[in-house]
Amino acid sequence: MKKFLLLLLASSVITAQAQRRQPHNQEGIDASVLQAKTLAYTEVEKRILVVLGDLDQNHRHGNMNVPVEDGRLLRLLTETTNAKNVVEIGTSNGYSGLWFLMALQKTGGHLTTFEIDRNRADQALANFKRAGVEKDVTLVFGNAHENVAELKLDRGIDILFLDADKDGYIDYLEKLIPKLRPGGLVIAHNMNTRQAHLPFVEAITKNPKLETLFLHMDGAGVSVSMKKR
Ligand SMILES: C[S@@+](CC[C@H](N)C(=O)[O-])C[C@H]1O[C@@H](n2cnc3c(N)ncnc32)[C@H](O)[C@@H]1O
């Protein structure tokens, strides 16, 4: 009898350990159902998504655009924080800008975006027009390291997005963080371990005034830092 009880106890310990190792959804859903796309809810969203889809499918080459999932993240962060004033460094042909602009249609805000390359800047202007959002965006052509000093704002920046020269992030951060409102976000792209620039990583992780998370690190990598109140 004693032997039987010991055996029973041993087998239930083994079963409990095995159960703990099981993933929750072992018999659950197929991972492909988690790959949900953005569904257009309004006519405005539909119009912008048409242009985003075209840029994603046909015009990525040479434009270094953010991946779709990162664009969706930018839109979510902008809309959920009710951001009115978004500043982007590195417009390219306007792909990430259009994700911001989709959110700004809802918040009633404005995007100011900086680009040094004339050809990409012209493509961006055409794409903003095509999506019908040109009145909600100001494109500043030229070297953003110089031009951000001229940024005229009647209120603090809600979201600063860095996606230009990686070793320049630290300079953009130092120049623009005083203009970021308390509770505002600095979002930086290409923050994976291969591409991130160490002085910038240290600046956003070692400053007690900032709370920083790293997201989508299996892809290009995005850092999101909140300026504390
Ligand atoms: C990675 S791409 C931006 C992609 C864009 N955010 C998107 O996802 O569609 C970087 C852009 O920054 C621009 N750039 C690089 N250095 C710059 C500078 N000093 N001032 C302004 N733009 C700059 C480049 O010409 C390039 O178009």
The ligand as a Gaussian input file, in Angstrom:
#p B3LYP/6-31G(d) Opt

LIG

0 1
 C       15.083000      55.178000     -43.334000
 S       14.641000      56.472000     -44.415000
 C       13.120000      57.054000     -43.740000
 C       11.980000      56.119000     -44.010000
 C       10.640000      56.690000     -43.649000
 N       10.575000      57.093000     -42.267000
 C        9.569000      55.647000     -43.939000
 O        9.440000      54.702000     -43.149000
 O        8.894000      55.773000     -44.952000
 C       15.750000      57.747000     -43.901000
 C       15.556000      59.056000     -44.622000
 O       16.247000      60.068000     -43.876000
 C       16.792000      60.979000     -44.788000
 N       17.888000      61.695000     -44.110000
 C       19.133000      61.218000     -43.823000
 N       19.845000      62.174000     -43.198000
 C       19.044000      63.258000     -43.097000
 C       19.229000      64.560000     -42.565000
 N       20.390000      64.943000     -42.014000
 N       18.196000      65.433000     -42.625000
 C       17.012000      65.062000     -43.176000
 N       16.786000      63.845000     -43.702000
 C       17.789000      62.952000     -43.664000
 C       17.239000      60.108000     -45.959000
 O       17.370000      60.857000     -47.160000
 C       16.128000      59.066000     -46.027000
 O       15.137000      59.402000     -46.965000

